[in-house]
Amino acid sequence: MTYDRSVPDPVHDAAAAEAEWEAYAPGERQAGADRLDFATADRVLRRAVELQAAGDDAAEAELSEDVLVRIAAEVGVSEANLRRALAEVQATPAAEGGAWGRLLAPDRVSVSELIARQEDEVVAALAGWMRQVQGMRLRRRTEHGGLWEKDTHLVTRLRMGLRMQRPPALRSAGGVSHTVRPAGRDEQLVEMGADTEGLRQIGQVLLAAGAAVGGVAAASAVAGLEGAAQVGALAGIAAGLAAWSGTVVWRVRSRVRRIRDALRRAVDCAADPDLAAGGSLRAQLDRLQRDWAGGGRNGR
């Protein structure tokens, strides 16, 4: 039996792999070689990747998933944990938008969760929630999910209009998408996301308009008033501008919060489809009928 170092066996854990290597290649390890714990090995690998990325051959520094699996096996990381980490990293976009993004809205909001269900069950639950509760339709399928848009069909508009709740938040959002990535045996990493850059731009326009009006009013007060009247007018303009700005920020952030809550609800329903049934129009009508029936019995 021979041991091929270039083809690691992921079935063996780190200790078994080390024992096998010692048994079949005892002369290739120095007796006093330094041993590294996982924390030190992590720092070394991170630094090595930084050096590789800064080098002339950074453009060629790309690894396939299979190569990552083999490398992980060499250091005792299981394939299941490697693929789960890979799915989490790929499904979590970096927050963008700068200072305006923190004040009003980022470029995009997303929520993700690891769900212990089959992929087809997760996709079916998400599709049911998006169509029945949010009034959306699938516009295009992607490699790991799909893009959604507002369903403008007459029946859908009527159904959404009969709902005894606020209009679904995702119907007015842009760039709504979902991804479902395998993260282990019978586990899926589910992500829902929506673009909110448009909301930030609307907020910026409204704030700029308020500042412009306030500037014109302040200039008029300075030119036409004197003394205490001028001070009072400027104070009133400043208070009005502050109130306007606060209202704009609150409205934009409230919209973003509603969108994020809707995305979270979609992910929750992918994990538990019974939640989606409770938000359907039929369920709401049934609750209303029970409430009316209960009120009538109480009134007799």
PyMOL commands that set and color helices and strands:
alter all, ss='L'
color gray80, all
select helices_A, chain A and resi 14-24+26-28+38-54+58-60+65-74+79-91+98-103+119-132+154-161+169-172+197-224+227-271+274-278+281-299
alter helices_A, ss='H'
color red, helices_A
select strands_A, chain A and resi 108-115+136-141+145-150+174-184+187-195
alter strands_A, ss='S'
color yellow, strands_A
deselect
rebuild
show_as cartoon
